[in-house]
């Protein structure tokens, strides 16, 4: 797996964790699934940033999404 894929999956899981965390907080229960998603997202993002020479910048994120989507469509 390449670093773009790690970045895209990490960002997607991080975005999916937000509603889960908010729902658990509003219902007064423990945010187990949201916390697991945040942990997995953090590990994937750290792995992507550490394995790519020079790291990622904010402007690189849309290009990474397009490269990952393009690789699946080809």
C-alpha positions in Angstrom: 0.0 0.0 0.0 1.3 3.4 -0.8 1.3 6.5 1.4 -1.5 8.2 -0.5 -3.8 5.3 0.3 -2.9 5.5 4.0 -3.6 9.2 4.0 -6.9 8.9 2.2 -8.2 6.0 4.4 -6.9 7.8 7.6 -8.7 11.0 6.7 -11.9 9.2 5.7 -12.0 7.2 9.0 -11.3 10.4 10.9 -14.2 12.1 9.2 -16.5 9.1 10.0 -15.4 9.2 13.7 -16.8 12.7 14.2 -20.6 11.8 14.0 -20.0 8.7 16.1 -18.2 10.8 18.8 -20.9 13.4 18.8 -23.7 10.8 19.0 -22.1 9.1 21.9 -21.5 12.4 23.7 -25.1 13.6 23.2 -26.6 10.3 24.4 -24.3 10.2 27.5 -22.6 6.9 26.6 -18.9 5.9 26.1 -17.6 6.7 22.6 -16.1 3.3 22.0 -16.4 3.0 18.2 -15.5 6.7 17.7 -12.4 6.3 19.8 -11.3 3.2 17.9 -11.8 5.1 14.6 -9.8 8.0 15.9 -7.0 5.7 16.9 -6.9 3.9 13.6 -7.1 7.2 11.7 -4.2 8.6 13.7 -2.0 5.6 13.1 -2.7 5.7 9.4 -2.0 9.4 9.2 1.2 9.1 11.1 2.3 6.2 9.0 1.5 8.1 5.8 3.4 11.2 6.9 6.4 9.4 8.2 6.8 7.1 5.2 6.6 9.8 2.5 9.8 11.7 1.9 9.1 15.3 2.7 5.8 14.5 4.3 2.4 16.0 3.1 1.2 19.6 3.0 -2.4 20.7 3.0 -2.3 21.4 -0.7 -1.3 17.8 -1.4 -4.5 16.2 0.1 -6.8 16.8 -2.9 -4.2 15.4 -5.3 -3.7 12.4 -3.1 -7.5 11.7 -3.2 -7.5 12.0 -7.0 -4.5 9.6 -7.3 -6.2 7.0 -5.1 -9.5 7.3 -6.9 -7.8 7.2 -10.2 -5.9 4.1 -9.3 -9.1 2.3 -8.5 -10.8 3.4 -11.7 -8.0 2.3 -13.9 
